[in-house]
Amino acid sequence: MSTALLTIYVLIWPALVLVVLGVISKGFFKDWATARRNGEDLV
């Protein structure tokens, strides 16, 4: 495996983690804002 391909493979994981974390965070904050607006607990 060439160095360039190995570098791209290693660097793709932080990008994937960032995308997944962004999706989870977006859903969490949306639910949090809705619960706060309705005066409910998040849990």
Order of alpha helices (4+ residues) and beta strands (2+ residues): alpha
